Amino acid sequence: MFTRPKTASEIKAMRTSGQMLASVLADLAKRLEVGMSTKHLADLAARELKKIGGKPAFVGYQGFPDIICISLNDEVVHGIPKKNRIIADGDIVSLDFGVTYDGMITDGAISVIAGQPASQDDVKLIEQAKLSLAAGINVVKSGVHTGDIGAAVQAVLDKGDYGIVRDLVGHGVGHELHEEPNIPNYGYKNTGERLVAGMTIAIEPMATLGTDDVAINPDGWTVRTLDGSRSAHFEHTVLITESGADILTET
């Protein structure tokens, strides 16, 4: 379905969902430790979300087996939490989470470094990926085109010569986890679908230290960079307003 303007009650539910999502991700970022398994981190997320009254949006979605995607280093997205996947010093850890509350869904992601950074290149990659998300959000307002958002994200990442993953995109969100239209992280101004106030979308740049080429692991989910380069992923669900964007997935 194409994302449609949400009612006042639907927006209220999405605000609550988004606050829950942001709270859980912030909690995970604080509690993440070197030597911890990605499954242990997922279990922490499950307990915290249950405590605050939300429901996970990812588990069971097209067969995904857990409530959160946890991807390390060259894993761009959709990493499956595992007991034997241990977080090491300097790992880039991407946490991608979805929450349902009163039938409405939000989607968000952050990337953090465990322990001490392996290199300043990793630190800068995360900084620039986060800035590219902010740039995409900054151009959002009623009447924006998907190409305007993609162009703004691309301008930041192109400046640093980062790979921009093209096989994966942002999307509408709210009644379903993935609604149309797709929102690529590259493009041209004044192109693509036109979006209006009341719609809710997830903007999610995925940047790499190498090329944009990716491949899917034999597990059918985990997406890796083809050249083994490290990656970072950030995402916010935003409500489009007449004059801007209201970020629903930040504290």
KOLDOSE-688570 format. One record per residue (C-alpha): x, y, z. Coordinates in steps of 0.001 Angstrom, whole numbers, padded with zeros to 6 digits, always signed. Each point is the difference from the previous one (the first is absolute). Layout:
% KOLDOSE-688570
XYZ;...
//
This chain:
% KOLDOSE-688570
+000000+000000+000000;+001063+003581-000613;+000516+001858+003251;-002908+002314+000706;-000533+002952+002335;-000609-001218+003512;-002874+001027+002246;+000594+001828+003270;-000476-003208+001988;+002360-001915-002301;+002671+002685+000371;-000414-000126+003778;+000571-003763-000062;+003054+000428-002220;+001438+002580+002372;-000307-002473+002850;+001459-002780-002151;+002883+002224-001051;+000801+001029+003547;+000084-003642+001028;+002298-000826-002898;+002369+002871+000785;+000060-000950+003676;+000922-003617-000735;+002757+000942-002471;+001466+002513+002447;-000055-002662+002728;+001744-002528-002259;+002674+002518-000983;+000799+000577+003683;-000006-003682+000968;+001888-001349-003011;+003345-001466+001054;+002953-001684-001641;-000364-003765+000481;-003795+000097-000090;-001835-002163-002531;-002397+001593-002442;-002704-002376+001298;+000497+001269+003542;-000442+003546-001295;-003201-001032-001794;-001314-001597+003182;+000642+003257+001864;-002021+001824-002639;-002857-002493+000345;-000171+000383+003766;+000151+003787-000105;-002685+000296-002681;-002326-002334+001877;+000540+002021+003173;-001077+003257-001637;-002980-001514-001808;+000993-000188-003660;-000094-002863-002457;+002836-000952-002353;-000662+000690-003678;+002781-002133-001489;-000410-003473+001485;-001825-002213-002469;+000020+002678-002704;+000535-002004-003185;+001467-002665+002292;+002594+002116+001847;+000834-001954+003187;+000667+002705+002610;-001240+003373+001192;+002989+002071-001144;+002597-000020-002763;+003571+000217+001316;+002668+000372-002677;+003765+000182+000549;+002668+001710-002087;-000446-001087-003635;-003562-001142+000716;-002102+002868-001303;-003438-001041+001288;-002228-002911+001063;+002550-001804+002149;-001652-002784+001998;+000889+000033+003732;+001988-003103+000982;+001442-001377+003229;+003331-000690-001703;+000266+003413-001683;+002207+001819+002492;+000565+003751-000104;+003702+000853-000115;+001916+003141+000886;-000325+002537-002808;-002988-001657-001687;-002535+002213-001699;-003345-001183+001344;-003147+000985-001886;-003294-000370+001860;-003147+000061-002150;-003285-000191+001915;-003727+000210-000639;-002783+000547+002534;-003770-000384-000230;-002331+001848+002351;-003774+000093-000342;+000367-001425-003500;+002440+002649-001260;+003638-000657-000880;+003226+001997+000174;+003437-001019-001262;+003408+001310+001034;+003702-000827+000091;+003282+001161+001499;+003626-001056-000395;+002500+000077+002858;+003574-001127+000570;+000661-002594+002692;+002951+000818+002244;+002773+001951-001679;-000271+000906-003694;+002092-002131-002340;+000765+003090-002056;-000977+003626-000432;-001443-001007-003366;-002670-001940+001886;-000740+002973+002243;-000348+002315-002980;-002164-002502-001886;-002489-000058+002853;+000058+003782+000351;-000613+000562-003699;-002705-002657-000276;-001814+001690+002886;+000449+003410-001632;-001386-001334-003271;-003151-001104+001814;-000349+003482+001476;+000465+001518-003467;-002747-002195-001427;-002375+000916+002818;+000836+003682-000395;-001542+000221-003486;-003240-001720+000999;-003222+002014-000106;-003356-000318-001697;+000558-000272-003761;+003498-001487+000265;+000984-002569-002598;+001781-003220+000863;+002813+001139-002290;+000479+003139+002115;+000632-002165+003048;+002332-002359-001851;+001960+002877-001507;+000537+001573+003433;+001259-003269+001484;+002230-000647-002993;+001558+003474+000108;+001397-000658+003488;+001283-003494-000735;+001428+000865-003414;+002057+002756+001615;+001775-002618+002108;+000231-002468-002881;-002040-002605+001873;-001780-002876-001635;-003778+000496-000022;-001848-003312+000101;-002490+000132-002873;-001662-003388+000343;-001620+001042+003294;-002148+003062+000563;-002184+001938+002389;-003769-000358-000213;-003418+001011+001180;-000976-001356+003405;-002911+000044+002427;-002828-002391-000724;+002558-002470-001364;+003722-000353+000612;+000819+000639-003643;-002355+002189-001974;+000536+001662-003349;+001708+002078-001178;+003627-001046+000103;+002329+002798+001085;+003494-000600-001427;+003055+001625+001569;+000996+001518-003329;-001834+001830-002738;-000841+003307-001597;-002010+002916+001292;-003584+000350-001222;-000237-003657-001005;-001847-002951+001466;-003257-000231+001890;-001434+003122+001590;-000712-000255+003726;-002448+002083+002014;-000666+001029+003579;-001232-002783+002263;+001942-002764-001716;+002607-001887+002017;+003237-001279-001512;+003190-001730+001099;+003202+001577-001314;+002994-002323+000390;+003399+000650-001559;+002386-002946-000197;+003592+001026-000700;+003193-001986-000479;+003731+000600-000013;+000170-001752-003385;-002354-000588-002885;-003785-000185+000038;-000120-003655-001109;-001609-002427+002458;-000874-003688+000250;-002329-002049+002187;+001405-002673+002322;-001161-003626-000261;-002339+000693+002966;-002181+001895-002477;+000016+003194+002079;+003381+001488+000838;+001128+002514-002617;+003774+000497-000243;+002228+002311-001983;+001429-001947-002914;+003493+001417+000504;+000022-000598+003768;+000060+003698+000841;-001597+001255+003192;-003391+001652-000014;-002278+002189+002099;-003788+000315+000080;-002248+002661+001504;-003765+000341-000235;-002841+002165+001287;-003726-000154-000505;-001267+003504-000702;-003397+001621-000323;-000222+002397-002937;-001463+003370+000969;-000913+003044-002085;+003322+001657+000721;+002376-002766+001017;+000415-003369+001666;-000877-001218+003473;+002413-002765+001058;-001984-002682+001796;+002878-002322+000952;+002185+002190+002176;-000127+000678+003717;
//
